[in-house]
Amino acid sequence: MNIALFEKLVDGQLQKISERPWDEQLIQALNVANFVLIGGKEYEMIEGRLNLDLNVFELLLVTVSSGGGGNRQLSDRSKCFQPL
């Protein structure tokens, strides 16, 4: 299955980071992982959505502050994913 990774920016816009195939072991790891490293940058996984129209599992990510403590800015968590 392909996984599409989207970063929610401070202004609320979504930026596609990447789309890549994941095997079943990586998909199962989503059950226990809250954070992911991509290109040396740490993100918190906020929400997932199964897009059956595109046969893609979409993950919504926010950047973890480099200051520590897992600080993040997310303007409105109730509107995380918007239709593409």
C-alpha positions in Angstrom: 0.0 0.0 0.0 1.2 3.5 -0.7 1.4 6.0 2.1 1.2 9.7 1.4 2.7 12.0 4.0 1.4 15.5 4.5 2.7 18.3 6.7 0.2 20.7 8.2 1.9 24.1 8.1 1.3 26.8 10.6 -1.0 28.7 8.3 -3.2 25.6 7.9 -2.1 24.6 4.4 -1.1 21.0 3.6 2.2 20.3 2.0 2.8 16.8 0.5 6.2 15.6 1.8 6.3 12.2 0.0 4.4 9.2 -1.2 6.0 5.8 -0.9 5.0 2.2 -0.7 5.0 0.7 2.8 5.0 -3.0 3.7 2.7 -4.6 6.3 5.3 -4.3 9.1 5.6 -0.5 8.6 1.8 -0.1 8.5 1.5 -2.2 11.8 4.1 0.1 13.4 1.6 2.9 13.0 -0.3 1.4 15.9 2.5 2.2 18.4 4.4 5.0 16.8 3.5 8.7 17.4 6.5 10.3 15.7 8.4 9.7 12.4 11.7 11.0 11.0 11.8 12.0 7.4 14.9 13.5 5.9 16.3 14.1 9.4 13.3 16.2 10.4 11.0 14.9 13.2 7.2 15.0 12.8 4.3 14.0 15.0 1.6 11.9 13.4 -1.7 13.5 14.1 -4.2 11.7 11.9 -4.6 9.1 9.3 -7.1 8.8 6.5 -7.7 5.9 4.1 -8.3 7.3 0.6 -10.1 4.5 -1.2 -10.5 6.6 -4.4 -6.7 6.8 -4.8 -5.9 3.6 -2.9 -3.6 5.6 -0.6 -3.3 5.8 3.2 -2.7 9.5 4.0 -0.9 10.6 7.2 -1.1 14.1 8.6 2.1 15.3 10.3 3.1 18.4 12.2 6.7 19.4 12.7 8.1 18.8 16.2 9.8 21.9 17.7 13.6 21.6 17.9 13.4 23.2 21.3 12.2 19.9 22.8 9.1 18.9 24.7 7.2 18.0 21.5 5.9 21.6 21.0 3.9 22.1 17.9 1.6 24.7 16.4 -1.6 23.4 15.0 -4.3 26.1 14.4 -7.3 23.8 14.4 -7.1 20.1 15.0 -10.8 19.6 14.2 -10.1 20.5 10.6 -6.9 18.6 10.0 -7.6 16.9 6.7 -9.3 18.9 4.0 -10.3 17.4 0.6 -7.4 17.5 -1.9 
